[in-house]
């Protein structure tokens, strides 16, 4: 089975920075995209950033200029550098991989890591 594990979440003050990381393991043959999503209390999960195999990136408007996504297909890892954090960034952050796995074409999710931005 494919497993994705996030790390790096925690408590940070407004204006601070945090780095999230995600590592995938299992039957991974080819990764097409790696991404980060988040879910704040009372809201649905939303896209934060995605990076393709060709290193093209897509960001939510709310995080443009503040967050940077990076990935390593060879290592099956993806990271999210978060700067100038705001209280509204508080959410559970999930990593997502889309690609070719043991069961075929699919996407997989991590269980999430909590980021709390507060004074």
N, C-alpha and C positions, 0 to 999 in steps of 0.2 A: 504494500500500500504506500501511496505517496503521502508524506507528511510535510507540513509547512509550520515552522516555529518562529514566532516573532519575539524580539527582545528589544530592550532599550527604553521602554515606556517608564513613566514615573511622574513625579511632581516637579514642575518648573514654574518660575515666576514669569509674569508677563514681560515680554521683551527678551526672554532667554532663548536658549537653543537646546535642541535635543536631537539625537540621532537614533533612528529606528533601523533594525536589521531583521532580515528574514532569511532563513536557510531552509531549503527543500531537500528532502531525501526520499529514496525509494526508486521505483522504476521510471526514471525520467530519460526520455530519448531525445527530445528536442523541445526547447522552450521558444514560444513565439512572442509572448508578452509577459512582463512582470509588472505588477501594480500594487498600489496602496489604496485602500478604501477606509472610510471611517464612519462611525455611527455615534452620534451624540444622543444624549437622553431625550426621548420623545420624538426623535427624528429617524428617518429611514437611512439606510446605508448609502453613502455617496462616494463617487470617485474622487480621489485626491490627486493621484498622478499615475501615469502608466509609461513604461518604456518598452519599446519594441526590440526585436532582435537586431535591427539595424541602428539601434540607439536613438531612434526618434522618440521624443517625449511629448506627453500631453499633460497639462495641469488644469485643475479646477481654477476658475477665475479668482476664487477667494484665497488661493495660496501662491499664485504667480508672483515671482520675485522674492518669495520668502522660503519656499521649499525647493529642494533639489533631489531628484530621484536618480539613482545609479544602479546598475546591475552588472552581474558577471555570469553569463550563461554557462561558462565552463565550470564555475563553482556552484551554480544554482543558488545564487544569493542576490538579494535586492536590498537596497538601503534607501532611507529617506532622511535627508538632512533638513531639519526644521529650524528656521531662524525667525527672529522677531515674533515669537509666539504670542498669541492673543488668547484671552479667556474663551472665545468662541471656537478655538481649536481643540478644546477639551472634548475628547471622544475616545472610544475604543477603536484602535487602528488595526486593520486586517490586511495581510498581504495576500496576493492572488497571483497564481501562475496559470497561464493558458499555453497549452502545447500538446505534444504527443507523449503519452504516458503508457504504462503497461496495459491499461484498459483501452487504449486508443486516444483519439482526440478528446480532450476534456479540460476542465479548469478545476483548480483546487484552491482551497482557502485555509488560512491559518486560523487559530482560535482567538486571536486578537491580543493586543497589549494596550493597556490603559494609559492615556496621556492626560494629565490634569494640569491646566495652566491656571494658577491662582496665586494670589499674594498671601 
